[in-house]
Amino acid sequence: MGGRVPARIGLTGGIGTGKSHVLRYLARHGVPTVDADDLARLAVAAGEPAREAIVQRFGAHLIDQHGTLDRQVLASMVFDDPGARQDLEGIIHPAVWLAINQWFDRLGRDAGRVVGVAAVPLLFETGHEADFDKIIVTSCSRAAQVARVSARDGLSADEVGLRLDAQMAPDARLAGADAVIDTNGTEADTDRQVDEIWRRWGLPALH
């Protein structure tokens, strides 16, 4: 980066590691943020090309009586089927990354270098790490992940464990980080780490 203040920051981490909290904290303090999960939902809205491609690949039964794509059924269809999951990712990921790039462009990255943060769960898995000036990874113990996801989604510990095992190994994700936020402590502890990263990178103080 040649000492430049980062303008395009990626935020990633495994499920239950606190990405959403960090993103909300930054947004409350005036930092422009975007969440890839929200963009993925928009990508499969009625009339969107990605939704039509999903229906063609996986079946019209995924659309309920209200015209809504049943994301839970779709997720269950691809969870144990690597080929189906690859097909789904091949449909959704390009649409999401196009939306992320358009969002950063609207911030005026080249004219004024406005700082923005994109939360992308599969940032490394999709090979887009070079798209960012800096990458922040949230991290916590596996036990904390299991407890949080179980409470949030109503899943058993075994079910959460299967989802964790299907994700990138934590060490591999940490190896690509420019900064790591340990979320094992309190939310206040997490917030202090975010503040410290902003100071270290020469970004405007959060207030």
Disulfide bonds with the S-S distance in Angstrom:
none
